[in-house]
Amino acid sequence: MLLAIDSGNTNATFAVYQDDEKQAEWRSSRASGRTADEYAVWLLQMMAMENVTPEGINGAIIANVVPASAYDLRMLCVRYFNSEPLVVGEPGVELGIEVLTDSPTEVGADRLVNAVGAHEKYGGPLIVVDFGTATTFDVIDTDGNYRGGVISPGVNLSLEALQSTAAQLPRIAISKPETVIGRATVPAMQSGIYWGYVGLIEGVTRRLQEEQGEPMTVVATGGLAPLFSQATDAIDHLDRDLTLRGLISIYRRNQT
């Protein structure tokens, strides 16, 4: 079985695959400074609950955007699963796509993995909208090559900034308000965050397609993607497993 790890700025996702079938998946908040042993204490307990044994793991792949976590995630794989992991972005790891940007090494591993997973399933050209710590829009051409994109503050990040800098505004949950016009502070804040981001999605995807001069399929992924995909026709597909599927594809390519 394969252990796939997607380590982002806010959360880390661990999934076990048998061939291309997902057997189990777990998500953890990314605690700064967590060691390989600390990852293992949590992950091994989760695996035991799903009857997944460490001995059954015979490969691992990592997409990580937090440099401070790189060593400990690698050691987790080596020490507890006897597997030297493939790490997306390291020399020799073939993605199967070209990164056609001014500074290819600056592109986050998660964005490249999303490009691989999206093109494999949906073809191209594509826009991938990922609702993470940042909300990113990534452009993939017909051949699957990564062309660049847009990075904007994530939904939760924007809400935290609003709450922390405006003394009279309360903490709220992100949800779809019943009306656009808020008749009290909380619904007004919910409307601004929710419909503001819907406007961002619609505006950026439209401008990207205008700039490219062709219609493009828009795929949404990330934790808050389901909440926003229901509110706009700008999103064609909701794909919760996009990043993990991209990791599986890259691992498969590097075994040949």
SEZA-977554 format. One record per residue (C-alpha): x negated, y, z; residue number from 0; chain; residue in three letters. Coordinates in nm, 4 decimals, decimal comma. Each point is the difference from the previous one (the first is absolute). Example, Ala and Ser with C-alpha at 12.3 -4.5 7.8 and 13.67 -1.06 7.14 Angstrom:
// SEZA-977554
atom X=-1,2300 | Y=-0,4500 | Z=0,7800 | num=0 | cadena=A | residuo=ALA
atom X=-0,1370 | Y=0,3440 | Z=-0,0660 | num=1 | cadena=A | residuo=SER
//
This chain:
// SEZA-977554
atom X=0,0000 | Y=0,0000 | Z=0,0000 | num=0 | cadena=A | residuo=MET
atom X=-0,1016 | Y=0,3597 | Z=-0,0573 | num=1 | cadena=A | residuo=LEU
atom X=-0,0046 | Y=0,2752 | Z=0,2621 | num=2 | cadena=A | residuo=LEU
atom X=0,0773 | Y=0,3394 | Z=-0,1578 | num=3 | cadena=A | residuo=ALA
atom X=-0,0638 | Y=0,3155 | Z=0,2051 | num=4 | cadena=A | residuo=ILE
atom X=0,1225 | Y=0,3467 | Z=-0,0913 | num=5 | cadena=A | residuo=ASP
atom X=-0,1466 | Y=0,2470 | Z=0,2503 | num=6 | cadena=A | residuo=SER
atom X=0,1397 | Y=0,3531 | Z=-0,0269 | num=7 | cadena=A | residuo=GLY
atom X=-0,0345 | Y=0,3156 | Z=0,2046 | num=8 | cadena=A | residuo=ASN
atom X=0,3086 | Y=-0,0760 | Z=0,2118 | num=9 | cadena=A | residuo=THR
atom X=0,0682 | Y=-0,3737 | Z=-0,0241 | num=10 | cadena=A | residuo=ASN
atom X=-0,1763 | Y=-0,3196 | Z=-0,0977 | num=11 | cadena=A | residuo=ALA
atom X=0,1859 | Y=-0,2848 | Z=-0,1702 | num=12 | cadena=A | residuo=THR
atom X=-0,1195 | Y=-0,3606 | Z=0,0191 | num=13 | cadena=A | residuo=PHE
atom X=0,1581 | Y=-0,2648 | Z=-0,2221 | num=14 | cadena=A | residuo=ALA
atom X=-0,0669 | Y=-0,3662 | Z=-0,0703 | num=15 | cadena=A | residuo=VAL
atom X=0,0594 | Y=-0,1412 | Z=-0,3479 | num=16 | cadena=A | residuo=TYR
atom X=0,0102 | Y=-0,3544 | Z=-0,1309 | num=17 | cadena=A | residuo=GLN
atom X=-0,0735 | Y=0,0367 | Z=-0,3706 | num=18 | cadena=A | residuo=ASP
atom X=0,2254 | Y=0,2965 | Z=-0,0884 | num=19 | cadena=A | residuo=ASP
atom X=0,2622 | Y=-0,0660 | Z=0,2677 | num=20 | cadena=A | residuo=GLU
atom X=-0,0025 | Y=0,2087 | Z=0,3159 | num=21 | cadena=A | residuo=LYS
atom X=0,0160 | Y=-0,2194 | Z=0,3086 | num=22 | cadena=A | residuo=GLN
atom X=0,0000 | Y=0,2703 | Z=0,2670 | num=23 | cadena=A | residuo=ALA
atom X=-0,0642 | Y=0,3711 | Z=0,0482 | num=24 | cadena=A | residuo=GLU
atom X=-0,0798 | Y=0,2150 | Z=0,3033 | num=25 | cadena=A | residuo=TRP
atom X=-0,0459 | Y=0,3736 | Z=0,0456 | num=26 | cadena=A | residuo=ARG
atom X=-0,2064 | Y=0,1724 | Z=0,2668 | num=27 | cadena=A | residuo=SER
atom X=-0,0574 | Y=0,3621 | Z=0,0860 | num=28 | cadena=A | residuo=SER
atom X=-0,3577 | Y=0,0842 | Z=-0,0837 | num=29 | cadena=A | residuo=ARG
atom X=-0,1617 | Y=0,0663 | Z=0,3347 | num=30 | cadena=A | residuo=ALA
atom X=-0,3231 | Y=0,1978 | Z=-0,0367 | num=31 | cadena=A | residuo=SER
atom X=-0,3047 | Y=-0,1984 | Z=0,1024 | num=32 | cadena=A | residuo=GLY
atom X=0,1699 | Y=-0,3401 | Z=0,0106 | num=33 | cadena=A | residuo=ARG
atom X=-0,2631 | Y=-0,2752 | Z=-0,0107 | num=34 | cadena=A | residuo=THR
atom X=0,0066 | Y=-0,3266 | Z=-0,1931 | num=35 | cadena=A | residuo=ALA
atom X=0,0760 | Y=-0,1850 | Z=0,3237 | num=36 | cadena=A | residuo=ASP
atom X=0,2902 | Y=0,2330 | Z=0,0789 | num=37 | cadena=A | residuo=GLU
atom X=0,1442 | Y=-0,0477 | Z=-0,3476 | num=38 | cadena=A | residuo=TYR
atom X=-0,0358 | Y=-0,3756 | Z=0,0490 | num=39 | cadena=A | residuo=ALA
atom X=0,1785 | Y=-0,0110 | Z=0,3363 | num=40 | cadena=A | residuo=VAL
atom X=0,3064 | Y=0,1579 | Z=-0,1571 | num=41 | cadena=A | residuo=TRP
atom X=-0,0124 | Y=-0,1707 | Z=-0,3405 | num=42 | cadena=A | residuo=LEU
atom X=-0,0599 | Y=-0,3530 | Z=0,1282 | num=43 | cadena=A | residuo=LEU
atom X=0,3013 | Y=0,0314 | Z=0,2290 | num=44 | cadena=A | residuo=GLN
atom X=0,2144 | Y=0,1173 | Z=-0,2903 | num=45 | cadena=A | residuo=MET
atom X=-0,1216 | Y=-0,2875 | Z=-0,2152 | num=46 | cadena=A | residuo=MET
atom X=0,0740 | Y=-0,2528 | Z=0,2722 | num=47 | cadena=A | residuo=ALA
atom X=0,3597 | Y=0,1212 | Z=0,0161 | num=48 | cadena=A | residuo=MET
atom X=0,0340 | Y=-0,0787 | Z=-0,3723 | num=49 | cadena=A | residuo=GLU
atom X=-0,1870 | Y=-0,3320 | Z=0,0249 | num=50 | cadena=A | residuo=ASN
atom X=-0,2850 | Y=0,1310 | Z=-0,2150 | num=51 | cadena=A | residuo=VAL
atom X=-0,3373 | Y=-0,1422 | Z=0,1033 | num=52 | cadena=A | residuo=THR
atom X=-0,3327 | Y=0,1841 | Z=-0,0405 | num=53 | cadena=A | residuo=PRO
atom X=-0,1468 | Y=-0,3185 | Z=-0,1486 | num=54 | cadena=A | residuo=GLU
atom X=0,2461 | Y=0,0291 | Z=-0,2876 | num=55 | cadena=A | residuo=GLY
atom X=-0,1528 | Y=0,3303 | Z=-0,1159 | num=56 | cadena=A | residuo=ILE
atom X=-0,2634 | Y=-0,0502 | Z=-0,2689 | num=57 | cadena=A | residuo=ASN
atom X=-0,0251 | Y=0,3493 | Z=-0,1484 | num=58 | cadena=A | residuo=GLY
atom X=0,0520 | Y=0,3658 | Z=0,0860 | num=59 | cadena=A | residuo=ALA
atom X=0,0298 | Y=0,3355 | Z=-0,1739 | num=60 | cadena=A | residuo=ILE
atom X=0,0062 | Y=0,3497 | Z=0,1503 | num=61 | cadena=A | residuo=ILE
atom X=0,1164 | Y=0,3406 | Z=-0,1203 | num=62 | cadena=A | residuo=ALA
atom X=-0,1071 | Y=0,2550 | Z=0,2591 | num=63 | cadena=A | residuo=ASN
atom X=0,0070 | Y=0,3810 | Z=0,0001 | num=64 | cadena=A | residuo=VAL
atom X=-0,1411 | Y=0,0463 | Z=0,3512 | num=65 | cadena=A | residuo=VAL
atom X=-0,3814 | Y=-0,0286 | Z=-0,0085 | num=66 | cadena=A | residuo=PRO
atom X=-0,0216 | Y=-0,0477 | Z=0,3778 | num=67 | cadena=A | residuo=ALA
atom X=0,2039 | Y=-0,3217 | Z=-0,0295 | num=68 | cadena=A | residuo=SER
atom X=-0,2002 | Y=-0,1578 | Z=-0,2838 | num=69 | cadena=A | residuo=ALA
atom X=-0,2537 | Y=-0,1931 | Z=0,2067 | num=70 | cadena=A | residuo=TYR
atom X=0,2481 | Y=-0,1405 | Z=0,2512 | num=71 | cadena=A | residuo=ASP
atom X=0,2474 | Y=-0,1133 | Z=-0,2662 | num=72 | cadena=A | residuo=LEU
atom X=-0,2815 | Y=-0,1786 | Z=-0,1784 | num=73 | cadena=A | residuo=ARG
atom X=-0,1161 | Y=-0,1620 | Z=0,3235 | num=74 | cadena=A | residuo=MET
atom X=0,3571 | Y=-0,1075 | Z=0,0751 | num=75 | cadena=A | residuo=LEU
atom X=0,0024 | Y=-0,1982 | Z=-0,3239 | num=76 | cadena=A | residuo=CYS
atom X=-0,3494 | Y=-0,1444 | Z=0,0444 | num=77 | cadena=A | residuo=VAL
atom X=0,0154 | Y=-0,0841 | Z=0,3693 | num=78 | cadena=A | residuo=ARG
atom X=0,3554 | Y=-0,1276 | Z=0,0367 | num=79 | cadena=A | residuo=TYR
atom X=0,0870 | Y=-0,1280 | Z=-0,3492 | num=80 | cadena=A | residuo=PHE
atom X=-0,3417 | Y=-0,1042 | Z=-0,1281 | num=81 | cadena=A | residuo=ASN
atom X=0,0543 | Y=0,2094 | Z=-0,3129 | num=82 | cadena=A | residuo=SER
atom X=-0,2201 | Y=0,2695 | Z=-0,1511 | num=83 | cadena=A | residuo=GLU
atom X=0,2658 | Y=0,2403 | Z=-0,1260 | num=84 | cadena=A | residuo=PRO
atom X=0,0241 | Y=0,1760 | Z=-0,3322 | num=85 | cadena=A | residuo=LEU
atom X=0,0150 | Y=0,3734 | Z=0,0736 | num=86 | cadena=A | residuo=VAL
atom X=0,1656 | Y=0,2184 | Z=-0,2615 | num=87 | cadena=A | residuo=VAL
atom X=-0,2349 | Y=0,2762 | Z=-0,1089 | num=88 | cadena=A | residuo=GLY
atom X=-0,3225 | Y=-0,1862 | Z=0,0700 | num=89 | cadena=A | residuo=GLU
atom X=-0,2421 | Y=-0,0666 | Z=-0,2880 | num=90 | cadena=A | residuo=PRO
atom X=0,0772 | Y=-0,3178 | Z=-0,1901 | num=91 | cadena=A | residuo=GLY
atom X=0,3708 | Y=-0,0111 | Z=0,0852 | num=92 | cadena=A | residuo=VAL
atom X=0,1824 | Y=0,0030 | Z=-0,3343 | num=93 | cadena=A | residuo=GLU
atom X=0,3342 | Y=0,1811 | Z=-0,0095 | num=94 | cadena=A | residuo=LEU
atom X=0,0841 | Y=-0,0645 | Z=-0,3636 | num=95 | cadena=A | residuo=GLY
atom X=0,0693 | Y=0,3702 | Z=-0,0574 | num=96 | cadena=A | residuo=ILE
atom X=-0,2065 | Y=0,3097 | Z=-0,0692 | num=97 | cadena=A | residuo=GLU
atom X=0,0058 | Y=0,2976 | Z=0,2353 | num=98 | cadena=A | residuo=VAL
atom X=0,0075 | Y=0,2970 | Z=-0,2376 | num=99 | cadena=A | residuo=LEU
atom X=-0,0492 | Y=0,2842 | Z=0,2471 | num=100 | cadena=A | residuo=THR
atom X=-0,2799 | Y=0,2512 | Z=0,0536 | num=101 | cadena=A | residuo=ASP
atom X=-0,1115 | Y=-0,1790 | Z=0,3189 | num=102 | cadena=A | residuo=SER
atom X=0,1080 | Y=-0,3656 | Z=-0,0124 | num=103 | cadena=A | residuo=PRO
atom X=-0,1647 | Y=-0,0871 | Z=0,3322 | num=104 | cadena=A | residuo=THR
atom X=0,2234 | Y=0,2509 | Z=0,1816 | num=105 | cadena=A | residuo=GLU
atom X=0,3250 | Y=-0,1776 | Z=-0,0911 | num=106 | cadena=A | residuo=VAL
atom X=0,1457 | Y=-0,1865 | Z=0,2980 | num=107 | cadena=A | residuo=GLY
atom X=-0,0035 | Y=-0,3783 | Z=-0,0138 | num=108 | cadena=A | residuo=ALA
atom X=0,3737 | Y=-0,0141 | Z=0,0688 | num=109 | cadena=A | residuo=ASP
atom X=0,0759 | Y=0,2164 | Z=-0,3040 | num=110 | cadena=A | residuo=ARG
atom X=-0,2079 | Y=-0,2204 | Z=-0,2282 | num=111 | cadena=A | residuo=LEU
atom X=0,1607 | Y=-0,3152 | Z=0,1381 | num=112 | cadena=A | residuo=VAL
atom X=0,3443 | Y=0,1520 | Z=-0,0582 | num=113 | cadena=A | residuo=ASN
atom X=-0,0966 | Y=0,0752 | Z=-0,3595 | num=114 | cadena=A | residuo=ALA
atom X=-0,1002 | Y=-0,3617 | Z=-0,0575 | num=115 | cadena=A | residuo=VAL
atom X=0,3134 | Y=-0,1412 | Z=0,1634 | num=116 | cadena=A | residuo=GLY
atom X=0,2362 | Y=0,2401 | Z=-0,1758 | num=117 | cadena=A | residuo=ALA
atom X=-0,1406 | Y=-0,0481 | Z=-0,3491 | num=118 | cadena=A | residuo=HIS
atom X=0,0001 | Y=-0,3772 | Z=0,0375 | num=119 | cadena=A | residuo=GLU
atom X=0,3740 | Y=-0,0008 | Z=0,0736 | num=120 | cadena=A | residuo=LYS
atom X=0,1396 | Y=0,3023 | Z=-0,1840 | num=121 | cadena=A | residuo=TYR
atom X=-0,2427 | Y=0,0678 | Z=-0,2827 | num=122 | cadena=A | residuo=GLY
atom X=-0,0680 | Y=0,3648 | Z=-0,0777 | num=123 | cadena=A | residuo=GLY
atom X=-0,0095 | Y=0,2923 | Z=-0,0067 | num=124 | cadena=A | residuo=PRO
atom X=0,0867 | Y=0,0370 | Z=0,3674 | num=125 | cadena=A | residuo=LEU
atom X=0,0208 | Y=0,2340 | Z=0,2936 | num=126 | cadena=A | residuo=ILE
atom X=-0,0423 | Y=-0,1638 | Z=0,3410 | num=127 | cadena=A | residuo=VAL
atom X=0,1388 | Y=0,1980 | Z=0,2943 | num=128 | cadena=A | residuo=VAL
atom X=-0,1392 | Y=-0,1250 | Z=0,3311 | num=129 | cadena=A | residuo=ASP
atom X=0,1589 | Y=0,1254 | Z=0,3228 | num=130 | cadena=A | residuo=PHE
atom X=-0,2833 | Y=-0,0316 | Z=0,2476 | num=131 | cadena=A | residuo=GLY
atom X=-0,1906 | Y=0,2383 | Z=0,2251 | num=132 | cadena=A | residuo=THR
atom X=-0,0218 | Y=0,2027 | Z=-0,3190 | num=133 | cadena=A | residuo=ALA
atom X=0,2622 | Y=-0,0169 | Z=-0,2740 | num=134 | cadena=A | residuo=THR
atom X=-0,1940 | Y=-0,0810 | Z=-0,3156 | num=135 | cadena=A | residuo=THR
atom X=0,0969 | Y=-0,0055 | Z=-0,3660 | num=136 | cadena=A | residuo=PHE
atom X=-0,2314 | Y=-0,2088 | Z=-0,2181 | num=137 | cadena=A | residuo=ASP
atom X=-0,0023 | Y=-0,0107 | Z=-0,3795 | num=138 | cadena=A | residuo=VAL
atom X=-0,0741 | Y=-0,3275 | Z=-0,1798 | num=139 | cadena=A | residuo=ILE
atom X=-0,0170 | Y=-0,0084 | Z=-0,3788 | num=140 | cadena=A | residuo=ASP
atom X=0,1289 | Y=-0,2600 | Z=-0,2435 | num=141 | cadena=A | residuo=THR
atom X=-0,3199 | Y=-0,2047 | Z=0,0303 | num=142 | cadena=A | residuo=ASP
atom X=0,0144 | Y=0,0005 | Z=0,3796 | num=143 | cadena=A | residuo=GLY
atom X=-0,2782 | Y=0,2536 | Z=0,0487 | num=144 | cadena=A | residuo=ASN
atom X=0,0151 | Y=0,2399 | Z=0,2939 | num=145 | cadena=A | residuo=TYR
atom X=0,0213 | Y=0,3603 | Z=-0,1259 | num=146 | cadena=A | residuo=ARG
atom X=0,0259 | Y=0,1986 | Z=0,3237 | num=147 | cadena=A | residuo=GLY
atom X=0,2888 | Y=0,1370 | Z=0,1980 | num=148 | cadena=A | residuo=GLY
atom X=0,1352 | Y=0,2260 | Z=0,2690 | num=149 | cadena=A | residuo=VAL
atom X=-0,0522 | Y=-0,0040 | Z=0,3776 | num=150 | cadena=A | residuo=ILE
atom X=0,2471 | Y=0,1777 | Z=0,2265 | num=151 | cadena=A | residuo=SER
atom X=0,0563 | Y=-0,0108 | Z=0,3778 | num=152 | cadena=A | residuo=PRO
atom X=0,1974 | Y=-0,3037 | Z=0,1084 | num=153 | cadena=A | residuo=GLY
atom X=0,3514 | Y=0,0238 | Z=0,1366 | num=154 | cadena=A | residuo=VAL
atom X=-0,0945 | Y=-0,0731 | Z=0,3608 | num=155 | cadena=A | residuo=ASN
atom X=-0,3037 | Y=0,2267 | Z=-0,0214 | num=156 | cadena=A | residuo=LEU
atom X=0,2141 | Y=0,2898 | Z=-0,1206 | num=157 | cadena=A | residuo=SER
atom X=0,2554 | Y=-0,0597 | Z=0,2724 | num=158 | cadena=A | residuo=LEU
atom X=-0,2671 | Y=-0,0154 | Z=0,2705 | num=159 | cadena=A | residuo=GLU
atom X=-0,1497 | Y=0,3286 | Z=-0,1229 | num=160 | cadena=A | residuo=ALA
atom X=0,3425 | Y=0,1653 | Z=0,0085 | num=161 | cadena=A | residuo=LEU
atom X=0,0748 | Y=-0,1234 | Z=0,3506 | num=162 | cadena=A | residuo=GLN
atom X=-0,3412 | Y=0,0815 | Z=0,1450 | num=163 | cadena=A | residuo=SER
atom X=-0,0297 | Y=0,3548 | Z=-0,1327 | num=164 | cadena=A | residuo=THR
atom X=0,3581 | Y=0,1237 | Z=0,0397 | num=165 | cadena=A | residuo=ALA
atom X=0,0615 | Y=0,0288 | Z=0,3748 | num=166 | cadena=A | residuo=ALA
atom X=0,3793 | Y=-0,0109 | Z=-0,0113 | num=167 | cadena=A | residuo=GLN
atom X=0,0376 | Y=-0,2936 | Z=-0,2382 | num=168 | cadena=A | residuo=LEU
atom X=0,0676 | Y=-0,3422 | Z=0,1579 | num=169 | cadena=A | residuo=PRO
atom X=-0,1386 | Y=-0,3379 | Z=-0,0967 | num=170 | cadena=A | residuo=ARG
atom X=0,2326 | Y=-0,1770 | Z=-0,2431 | num=171 | cadena=A | residuo=ILE
atom X=0,0265 | Y=-0,3275 | Z=-0,1860 | num=172 | cadena=A | residuo=ALA
atom X=-0,0223 | Y=-0,0067 | Z=-0,3772 | num=173 | cadena=A | residuo=ILE
atom X=0,3377 | Y=-0,0841 | Z=-0,1478 | num=174 | cadena=A | residuo=SER
atom X=0,2293 | Y=0,0941 | Z=-0,2859 | num=175 | cadena=A | residuo=LYS
atom X=0,2309 | Y=0,2820 | Z=0,1189 | num=176 | cadena=A | residuo=PRO
atom X=0,3673 | Y=-0,0023 | Z=-0,0885 | num=177 | cadena=A | residuo=GLU
atom X=-0,0206 | Y=0,3428 | Z=-0,1660 | num=178 | cadena=A | residuo=THR
atom X=-0,2774 | Y=0,2122 | Z=-0,1461 | num=179 | cadena=A | residuo=VAL
atom X=0,1095 | Y=0,3022 | Z=0,2027 | num=180 | cadena=A | residuo=ILE
atom X=-0,0919 | Y=-0,0535 | Z=0,3640 | num=181 | cadena=A | residuo=GLY
atom X=0,2373 | Y=0,1639 | Z=0,2466 | num=182 | cadena=A | residuo=ARG
atom X=-0,2273 | Y=-0,0538 | Z=0,2976 | num=183 | cadena=A | residuo=ALA
atom X=-0,3752 | Y=-0,0202 | Z=0,0530 | num=184 | cadena=A | residuo=THR
atom X=-0,0416 | Y=-0,3790 | Z=-0,0159 | num=185 | cadena=A | residuo=VAL
atom X=0,2030 | Y=-0,0588 | Z=-0,3190 | num=186 | cadena=A | residuo=PRO
atom X=-0,1676 | Y=0,3054 | Z=-0,1571 | num=187 | cadena=A | residuo=ALA
atom X=-0,3430 | Y=-0,1536 | Z=0,0710 | num=188 | cadena=A | residuo=MET
atom X=0,1120 | Y=-0,3403 | Z=-0,1267 | num=189 | cadena=A | residuo=GLN
atom X=0,1282 | Y=0,1595 | Z=-0,3183 | num=190 | cadena=A | residuo=SER
atom X=-0,3202 | Y=0,1930 | Z=-0,0570 | num=191 | cadena=A | residuo=GLY
atom X=-0,2172 | Y=-0,3083 | Z=0,0388 | num=192 | cadena=A | residuo=ILE
atom X=0,2243 | Y=-0,2415 | Z=-0,1871 | num=193 | cadena=A | residuo=TYR
atom X=0,1208 | Y=0,2112 | Z=-0,2914 | num=194 | cadena=A | residuo=TRP
atom X=-0,3302 | Y=0,1834 | Z=-0,0125 | num=195 | cadena=A | residuo=GLY
atom X=-0,1759 | Y=-0,3279 | Z=-0,0716 | num=196 | cadena=A | residuo=TYR
atom X=0,2648 | Y=-0,1078 | Z=-0,2475 | num=197 | cadena=A | residuo=VAL
atom X=-0,0672 | Y=0,3281 | Z=-0,1810 | num=198 | cadena=A | residuo=GLY
atom X=-0,3741 | Y=-0,0719 | Z=0,0163 | num=199 | cadena=A | residuo=LEU
atom X=0,0501 | Y=-0,3449 | Z=-0,1527 | num=200 | cadena=A | residuo=ILE
atom X=0,2218 | Y=0,1257 | Z=-0,2787 | num=201 | cadena=A | residuo=GLU
atom X=-0,2129 | Y=0,3044 | Z=-0,0774 | num=202 | cadena=A | residuo=GLY
atom X=-0,3406 | Y=-0,1684 | Z=-0,0001 | num=203 | cadena=A | residuo=VAL
atom X=0,1073 | Y=-0,3078 | Z=-0,1976 | num=204 | cadena=A | residuo=THR
atom X=0,1682 | Y=0,2224 | Z=-0,2597 | num=205 | cadena=A | residuo=ARG
atom X=-0,3060 | Y=0,2214 | Z=-0,0366 | num=206 | cadena=A | residuo=ARG
atom X=-0,2340 | Y=-0,2990 | Z=-0,0260 | num=207 | cadena=A | residuo=LEU
atom X=0,2063 | Y=-0,1432 | Z=-0,2835 | num=208 | cadena=A | residuo=GLN
atom X=0,0117 | Y=0,3364 | Z=-0,1744 | num=209 | cadena=A | residuo=GLU
atom X=-0,3765 | Y=0,0307 | Z=0,0291 | num=210 | cadena=A | residuo=GLU
atom X=-0,0528 | Y=-0,3514 | Z=-0,1338 | num=211 | cadena=A | residuo=GLN
atom X=0,2496 | Y=0,0621 | Z=-0,2769 | num=212 | cadena=A | residuo=GLY
atom X=0,1877 | Y=-0,3268 | Z=0,0430 | num=213 | cadena=A | residuo=GLU
atom X=0,2586 | Y=-0,1640 | Z=0,2257 | num=214 | cadena=A | residuo=PRO
atom X=-0,1521 | Y=-0,2030 | Z=0,2821 | num=215 | cadena=A | residuo=MET
atom X=0,1368 | Y=-0,2662 | Z=0,2311 | num=216 | cadena=A | residuo=THR
atom X=-0,0009 | Y=0,1174 | Z=0,3629 | num=217 | cadena=A | residuo=VAL
atom X=-0,0663 | Y=-0,2570 | Z=0,2739 | num=218 | cadena=A | residuo=VAL
atom X=0,0330 | Y=0,0840 | Z=0,3697 | num=219 | cadena=A | residuo=ALA
atom X=-0,1716 | Y=-0,1818 | Z=0,2850 | num=220 | cadena=A | residuo=THR
atom X=-0,0945 | Y=0,0638 | Z=0,3632 | num=221 | cadena=A | residuo=GLY
atom X=0,1877 | Y=0,0032 | Z=0,3281 | num=222 | cadena=A | residuo=GLY
atom X=0,2478 | Y=0,2796 | Z=-0,0740 | num=223 | cadena=A | residuo=LEU
atom X=0,0538 | Y=-0,0844 | Z=-0,3666 | num=224 | cadena=A | residuo=ALA
atom X=0,3383 | Y=-0,1720 | Z=0,0600 | num=225 | cadena=A | residuo=PRO
atom X=0,1371 | Y=0,3108 | Z=0,1719 | num=226 | cadena=A | residuo=LEU
atom X=-0,0841 | Y=0,2293 | Z=-0,2892 | num=227 | cadena=A | residuo=PHE
atom X=0,0507 | Y=-0,2316 | Z=-0,2977 | num=228 | cadena=A | residuo=SER
atom X=0,3748 | Y=-0,0133 | Z=0,0689 | num=229 | cadena=A | residuo=GLN
atom X=0,0328 | Y=0,3769 | Z=-0,0411 | num=230 | cadena=A | residuo=ALA
atom X=-0,1418 | Y=0,0568 | Z=-0,3472 | num=231 | cadena=A | residuo=THR
atom X=0,0079 | Y=-0,1422 | Z=-0,3514 | num=232 | cadena=A | residuo=ASP
atom X=-0,3622 | Y=0,1091 | Z=-0,0437 | num=233 | cadena=A | residuo=ALA
atom X=-0,1124 | Y=-0,3313 | Z=0,1540 | num=234 | cadena=A | residuo=ILE
atom X=0,0492 | Y=-0,3027 | Z=-0,2249 | num=235 | cadena=A | residuo=ASP
atom X=-0,1246 | Y=-0,2770 | Z=0,2294 | num=236 | cadena=A | residuo=HIS
atom X=-0,0459 | Y=-0,0501 | Z=0,3741 | num=237 | cadena=A | residuo=LEU
atom X=-0,2855 | Y=-0,2441 | Z=0,0643 | num=238 | cadena=A | residuo=ASP
atom X=-0,0847 | Y=-0,0719 | Z=0,3639 | num=239 | cadena=A | residuo=ARG
atom X=-0,2703 | Y=-0,2575 | Z=-0,0843 | num=240 | cadena=A | residuo=ASP
atom X=-0,1840 | Y=0,2019 | Z=-0,2632 | num=241 | cadena=A | residuo=LEU
atom X=-0,3310 | Y=0,0398 | Z=0,1842 | num=242 | cadena=A | residuo=THR
atom X=-0,0146 | Y=-0,3595 | Z=0,1185 | num=243 | cadena=A | residuo=LEU
atom X=0,0799 | Y=-0,1286 | Z=-0,3475 | num=244 | cadena=A | residuo=ARG
atom X=-0,2798 | Y=0,2159 | Z=-0,1393 | num=245 | cadena=A | residuo=GLY
atom X=-0,2403 | Y=-0,1513 | Z=0,2526 | num=246 | cadena=A | residuo=LEU
atom X=0,0985 | Y=-0,3521 | Z=-0,1048 | num=247 | cadena=A | residuo=ILE
atom X=-0,0549 | Y=0,0912 | Z=-0,3655 | num=248 | cadena=A | residuo=SER
atom X=-0,3448 | Y=0,1421 | Z=0,0672 | num=249 | cadena=A | residuo=ILE
atom X=-0,1005 | Y=-0,3015 | Z=0,2084 | num=250 | cadena=A | residuo=TYR
atom X=0,1148 | Y=-0,2353 | Z=-0,2757 | num=251 | cadena=A | residuo=ARG
atom X=-0,1972 | Y=0,1936 | Z=-0,2615 | num=252 | cadena=A | residuo=ARG
atom X=-0,3188 | Y=-0,0232 | Z=0,2032 | num=253 | cadena=A | residuo=ASN
atom X=0,0221 | Y=-0,3773 | Z=0,0390 | num=254 | cadena=A | residuo=GLN
atom X=-0,0497 | Y=-0,0671 | Z=-0,3712 | num=255 | cadena=A | residuo=THR
//
